[in-house]
């Protein structure tokens, strides 16, 4: 009886942790991605101006 409850519980916990990690990673991506794009654009413009 204990075994039948424990295994699905462990699986549920693992799935919940994975979902939380994916959600956290997605949130980080939405926060960091615009910063990376802005930094890349600034670096590109800076190189273009300095190159000429």
Secondary structure, DSSP 8 states (H G I E B T S, - for coil): -HHHHHHHHHHHHHHHHHHHHHHHHHHHHHHHHHHHHHHHHHHHHHHHHHH-
